[in-house]
């Protein structure tokens, strides 16, 4: 006999994972601040390469936005063979994959910081990550809608 998958429980687990991924952003920020403090003034490890890399990374942020939409719609595509368990799994996987993509701008910002020592670019890219995470943070009403319990979805 197949056990019934509890949507609320799976949602909570996924929200905790998303929260942990948000906490990673705080760790990146701590790394930036500790590096600035311990190596003041921190000018980066390769300031000459910063300008072209920074522009490529900013372009990469736009690619991340597009990629998230494409990947999420691909993962969340409903099939006739889907059952409750597979739909919930799709919600979990799409959230975790989305949040992995959401970290990319902050990680690129960390690279920019280590290359050129300029924390302002890191913070701009960090805010991009945080905004995307806020937009895509799992919400139970969206999960319920996806499962067909309420009429609207996203």
Secondary structure, DSSP 8 states (H G I E B T S, - for coil): ------HHHHHHHHHHHHHHHHHHHHHHHHHHHHHHHHTSS---S-GGGHHHHHHHHHHHHHHHHHHHHHHHHHHT---TT--HHHHHHHHHHHHHHHHHHHHHHHHHHHHHHHHH--HHHHHHHHHHHHHHHHHHS--HHHHHHHTTSSS---
